[in-house]
């Protein structure tokens, strides 16, 4: 099969939906992974226009059985996976002060943003290995950058909107996953990178972001469409590399 197959998690709305649309426009067959069957199927139907091949796959990243079922469908239907975009993510702090964030809130955040990514990536790895040039894109955030957060004169040390203990640390952990997977899978030709979409107006931040989903998807799509000689183990935003 020459057509590239891409799976985008959390793709029924926002950044995930726009990423799916952009990848489908390049000629890829794009699988929209979403927990909500109604919304996922509707998004796929809306995007499957002008000859674009977009399909819905039920997928809850926090449910191992759901992830295995999605992998089985991809295996049976396509026999491979060329691009995995780990986009599904949550933020549930609602401006809870850093010193009042509970362990339970941390667990809820990490369940999707970190553990879900591990479950999906490891489950899809055999399918990625069937690709001639596979790539994984983890949708991260500049808020996960330790270098930027550690600068006492920097914006993240002074802006209350950046004080999100659970969310920020989950993205830092996600970046660590990116580096480890990139190192281990480099010899197999599987590229793993983190993308920073910027401060995008989505449901995640109650549409307070300054960038559009179209702008935010640019970095994700760029990493998802890398050539064989493209980089791995990087953290990139639109047209520039981000500090870890």
C-alpha positions as a printed NumPy array, in Angstrom:
array([[  0.   ,   0.   ,   0.   ],
       [  1.599,   3.273,  -1.153],
       [ -0.874,   5.628,   0.531],
       [  0.337,   6.819,   3.921],
       [ -1.875,   6.03 ,   6.906],
       [ -2.066,   8.522,   9.767],
       [ -3.765,   8.263,  13.15 ],
       [ -4.557,  11.444,  15.086],
       [ -5.822,  11.022,  18.641],
       [ -8.373,  13.421,  20.082],
       [ -9.172,  14.539,  16.54 ],
       [-12.89 ,  15.269,  16.613],
       [-12.299,  18.971,  17.333],
       [ -9.719,  21.73 ,  17.704],
       [ -6.083,  21.126,  16.884],
       [ -6.614,  17.432,  16.27 ],
       [ -9.366,  18.032,  13.736],
       [ -7.366,  20.669,  11.888],
       [ -4.3  ,  18.416,  11.874],
       [ -6.393,  15.595,  10.445],
       [ -7.762,  17.896,   7.744],
       [ -4.305,  19.12 ,   6.75 ],
       [ -2.815,  15.624,   6.611],
       [ -5.731,  14.332,   4.549],
       [ -5.197,  17.215,   2.129],
       [ -1.694,  15.863,   1.435],
       [ -3.213,  12.593,   0.229],
       [ -2.908,  10.549,   3.408],
       [ -5.649,   8.289,   4.692],
       [ -6.361,   9.838,   8.085],
       [ -7.946,   8.053,  11.018],
       [ -9.716,  10.279,  13.505],
       [ -9.35 ,   8.775,  16.957],
       [-11.971,   9.975,  19.436],
       [-13.779,   8.741,  22.545],
       [-17.142,  10.186,  21.544],
       [-18.496,   8.064,  18.705],
       [-21.069,  10.614,  17.574],
       [-18.63 ,  13.522,  17.439],
       [-15.848,  11.419,  15.961],
       [-18.021,  10.056,  13.173],
       [-19.42 ,  13.523,  12.454],
       [-15.939,  15.048,  12.217],
       [-14.778,  12.319,   9.85 ],
       [-17.851,  12.77 ,   7.645],
       [-17.364,  16.532,   7.517],
       [-13.705,  16.188,   6.538],
       [-14.23 ,  13.422,   3.99 ],
       [-14.854,  15.846,   1.142],
       [-13.188,  16.531,  -2.186],
       [-11.89 ,  12.994,  -2.345],
       [-10.101,  13.106,   1.02 ],
       [-10.015,   9.779,   2.855],
       [-10.881,  10.455,   6.5  ],
       [-12.295,   7.735,   8.737],
       [-13.396,   7.518,  12.365],
       [-11.796,   5.029,  14.746],
       [-13.195,   4.695,  18.297],
       [-10.264,   5.393,  20.598],
       [-10.038,   6.256,  24.285],
       [ -6.352,   6.71 ,  25.091],
       [ -7.002,   5.938,  28.768],
       [ -8.543,   2.536,  27.955],
       [ -6.022,  -0.138,  26.934],
       [ -8.729,  -2.349,  25.421],
       [ -9.961,   0.536,  23.278],
       [ -6.421,   1.198,  22.057],
       [ -5.885,  -2.492,  21.261],
       [ -9.143,  -2.584,  19.306],
       [ -8.059,   0.436,  17.27 ],
       [ -4.702,  -1.196,  16.535],
       [ -6.443,  -4.409,  15.46 ],
       [ -8.645,  -2.431,  13.054],
       [ -5.62 ,  -0.67 ,  11.548],
       [ -3.761,  -3.965,  11.23 ],
       [ -6.673,  -5.703,   9.523],
       [ -7.54 ,  -2.789,   7.232],
       [ -4.152,  -1.33 ,   6.325],
       [ -1.427,  -3.549,   7.755],
       [  0.672,  -0.573,   8.801],
       [  0.728,   2.911,  10.293],
       [  2.953,   5.644,   8.882],
       [  2.148,   8.593,  11.13 ],
       [  0.974,   8.727,  14.741],
       [ -0.012,  12.103,  16.165],
       [ -0.511,  11.932,  19.932],
       [ -2.763,  14.958,  20.205],
       [ -5.31 ,  13.965,  22.88 ],
       [ -4.745,  15.998,  26.017],
       [ -6.556,  17.584,  28.942],
       [ -6.138,  20.411,  31.434],
       [ -8.363,  20.19 ,  34.493],
       [ -6.762,  22.577,  36.96 ],
       [ -9.016,  25.571,  36.316],
       [ -6.449,  27.932,  37.845],
       [ -6.06 ,  25.885,  41.023],
       [ -3.115,  27.42 ,  42.935],
       [  0.074,  25.398,  42.477],
       [  0.327,  24.691,  46.203],
       [ -3.223,  23.325,  46.272],
       [ -2.996,  20.898,  43.339],
       [ -3.79 ,  17.423,  44.645],
       [ -2.238,  14.115,  43.75 ],
       [ -5.608,  13.038,  42.344],
       [ -5.667,  15.996,  39.969],
       [ -2.13 ,  15.126,  38.903],
       [ -3.145,  11.511,  38.244],
       [ -6.146,  12.581,  36.144],
       [ -3.95 ,  14.811,  34.009],
       [ -1.145,  12.301,  33.579],
       [ -3.631,   9.519,  32.768],
       [ -4.386,  11.184,  29.441],
       [ -1.369,  13.379,  28.733],
       [  1.347,  10.863,  29.627],
       [  0.09 ,   7.346,  30.349],
       [ -2.342,   7.512,  27.433],
       [  0.488,   8.459,  25.09 ],
       [  2.561,   5.542,  26.352],
       [ -0.325,   3.126,  25.832],
       [ -1.103,   4.337,  22.325],
       [  2.492,   4.588,  21.129],
       [  3.611,   1.212,  22.434],
       [  0.467,  -0.477,  21.108],
       [  0.875,   1.092,  17.657],
       [  4.622,   0.442,  17.477],
       [  4.345,  -2.909,  15.607],
       [  2.268,  -1.12 ,  12.959],
       [  4.743,   1.753,  12.746],
       [  7.503,  -0.778,  12.181],
       [  5.665,  -1.942,   9.051],
       [  6.039,   1.518,   7.508],
       [  8.915,   2.426,   5.213],
       [  9.248,   5.795,   6.95 ],
       [  7.29 ,   6.127,  10.189],
       [  6.95 ,   9.146,  12.414],
       [  5.451,   9.949,  15.801],
       [  4.487,  13.495,  16.768],
       [  3.743,  14.248,  20.412],
       [  1.734,  17.451,  20.794],
       [  3.467,  19.219,  23.648],
       [  3.611,  22.825,  24.862],
       [  6.17 ,  25.509,  25.63 ],
       [  4.766,  25.348,  29.164],
       [  6.563,  22.   ,  29.427],
       [  9.95 ,  23.603,  28.743],
       [ 12.089,  23.483,  31.872],
       [ 14.547,  25.957,  30.361],
       [ 11.852,  28.584,  29.858],
       [ 10.111,  27.944,  33.169],
       [ 13.387,  28.065,  35.12 ],
       [ 14.212,  31.576,  33.931],
       [ 13.099,  33.889,  36.784],
       [ 13.022,  36.8  ,  34.354],
       [ 11.107,  34.865,  31.723],
       [  7.382,  35.112,  31.01 ],
       [  6.49 ,  31.704,  32.447],
       [  7.912,  32.599,  35.874],
       [  5.855,  35.774,  36.071],
       [  2.582,  35.084,  34.242],
       [ -0.058,  33.523,  36.547],
       [ -1.7  ,  31.897,  33.524],
       [  1.381,  29.68 ,  33.207],
       [  1.176,  28.341,  36.76 ],
       [ -0.344,  24.962,  35.88 ],
       [  1.434,  22.325,  37.919],
       [ -0.322,  19.239,  36.563],
       [ -0.551,  20.319,  32.921],
       [  2.965,  21.763,  32.638],
       [  4.642,  18.802,  34.328],
       [  2.688,  16.4  ,  32.106],
       [  4.095,  18.13 ,  29.032],
       [  7.602,  18.033,  30.515],
       [  7.15 ,  14.291,  31.004],
       [  5.839,  14.002,  27.438],
       [  9.001,  15.674,  26.159],
       [ 11.067,  13.157,  28.11 ],
       [  9.14 ,  10.342,  26.404],
       [  9.925,  11.923,  23.049],
       [ 13.652,  11.939,  23.733],
       [ 13.73 ,   8.378,  25.027],
       [ 11.685,   6.949,  22.16 ],
       [ 13.74 ,   8.896,  19.623],
       [ 16.961,   7.44 ,  21.01 ],
       [ 15.658,   3.875,  21.094],
       [ 13.903,   3.937,  17.706],
       [ 16.468,   5.953,  15.755],
       [ 18.212,   2.845,  14.447],
       [ 14.875,   1.577,  13.079],
       [ 14.258,   4.784,  11.159],
       [ 11.224,   5.769,  13.235],
       [ 11.26 ,   9.508,  13.949],
       [  9.796,  10.816,  17.221],
       [  9.42 ,  14.554,  17.807],
       [  7.537,  16.968,  20.056],
       [  5.503,  19.806,  18.545],
       [  4.651,  23.095,  20.215],
       [  1.507,  24.515,  18.583],
       [  1.688,  27.704,  20.634],
       [ -1.066,  29.353,  22.641],
       [ -3.974,  28.221,  20.489],
       [ -7.595,  29.106,  21.168],
       [ -9.254,  25.756,  21.905],
       [-11.645,  24.21 ,  24.414],
       [ -8.564,  23.291,  26.483],
       [ -8.033,  26.936,  27.485],
       [-11.64 ,  28.112,  27.069],
       [-10.612,  29.721,  23.768],
       [ -8.357,  32.254,  25.481],
       [ -5.399,  31.53 ,  23.205],
       [ -4.088,  34.11 ,  20.752],
       [ -3.39 ,  31.73 ,  17.842],
       [ -5.85 ,  29.927,  15.574],
       [ -6.015,  26.16 ,  15.143],
       [ -4.794,  26.699,  11.59 ],
       [ -1.654,  28.386,  12.918],
       [ -1.21 ,  25.841,  15.695],
       [ -1.425,  22.859,  13.37 ],
       [  1.487,  24.063,  11.251],
       [  4.226,  22.717,  13.528],
       [  2.396,  19.419,  14.01 ],
       [  1.836,  18.882,  10.295],
       [  5.431,  19.84 ,   9.463],
       [  6.745,  17.126,  11.79 ],
       [  4.138,  14.62 ,  10.608],
       [  5.233,  15.033,   6.996],
       [  9.001,  14.863,   7.431],
       [ 11.023,  13.135,   4.746],
       [ 13.23 ,  10.119,   5.311],
       [ 16.136,  12.371,   6.28 ],
       [ 14.067,  14.469,   8.684],
       [ 15.149,  15.097,  12.294],
       [ 14.213,  13.032,  15.32 ],
       [ 14.305,  13.814,  19.02 ],
       [ 13.47 ,  17.507,  18.569],
       [ 11.013,  19.966,  20.119],
       [  9.763,  22.306,  17.424],
       [  7.326,  25.144,  17.029],
       [  6.436,  27.084,  13.923],
       [  9.729,  27.625,  12.088],
       [ 11.906,  27.361,  15.206],
       [ 13.2  ,  24.853,  17.726],
       [ 12.054,  25.083,  21.327],
       [ 14.325,  24.644,  24.354],
       [ 13.731,  21.524,  26.411]])
